[in-house]
Amino acid sequence: KPEATESDKRGGTLIVKMDVEGAEYLVIKELAKSNILCDYIKMGNKVVLIVEMHHNSITDPKERLRLHNNFRPAKKQLEDCGVEFGKLHAYWS
């Protein structure tokens, strides 16, 4: 909220569970680009992203490699500002 005090803006924890069937690469890239999570951490908060990676959902090997390579710098940028990452493991039968 714009009217929130400085003390009201800190001390929170944001936990995001992401299971978006292959779009996680693009979402992480956009989150890094927007800097919104890093700004939230700079205010004195904690961010945890729990992400289920769906590399097999991207069937074109060239596209999979391109997305994965673009994802790494974005993930590192978020980690460098304090975003914590967890993994969800997918099991298919």
N, C-alpha and C positions, 0 to 999 in steps of 0.2 A: 504494500500500500504506500502511496506517496507520503501519507501523513505519519507513517511508522517512525518511531524514534530509533536512534542508532542501536540502543540496547534491544529493541524489539526485532531488529534485523539480523541479529547474530544468535548463535547457539542452537540453530536448527539442524536437522538431518534430513536430507532428501535421498530417498532410496527409490531407484527406478529399475523395474524389471522389464527388460526388453526382449520380446520374442516376436520379431516382425518378418520372419520367413525370407531372409536374404537382404532386406532393406537396411539392416543394422549398419552395414558399411557406409551407406549414404547418410544415415541419421547421425552416426558418430562424427563424420566429416562436417556436417552442418552444425552440430553442437560445438565443435572446436572452432569453426569459422565465426560463429555468433559470439563466442566468449561468455555466454550467459552463465554456464556452470562455474567457470573460473571467477567471474564477478561475484557469484553467490558465495564461493569459498572465501574470497577476499573480504567479504562482509563478516566472516567469522563463523561460517557454517560448514557442514560436512556433506559430501556428495558421494554416493555409492551407486554405480551402475552395474547391474547384474544382467549380463548379455548372453543370450543363446545365439551362437554363431551358426549360420546356415550356409556354409560354403558350398555344399552340394546342391543347394537350391538354385545356384547360378550355373546353368548347364553349359554355357559357352566358356571353354577353358581360358580364352584370351580375355574375356570380360571378367571372369573370376579373378584372374591374376591382376588385371588393371585395378579392380575395386579393392582387392586385398592390399596391393602396394600403396594405393592412395589412403587406405585406412590406417596404416602403421604410423605415419607422421601425425595424423589427427589424434590417434589414441595416445601417442607419446606427449603431445601438447597438453592433452587433458590430464594425463598422469603427472606431468611436470607442475601443473598448477594445484595438484592435490586431489583430483578425482580418483577414487578407488574403483577398481574393476573386479567383478566376480564373474564366474562363468556358470552357465546352466548347461548341463549335458543333455543332448537330445538322444533318444533311443527310438529307433524305428524297428518294427517287427515285420 
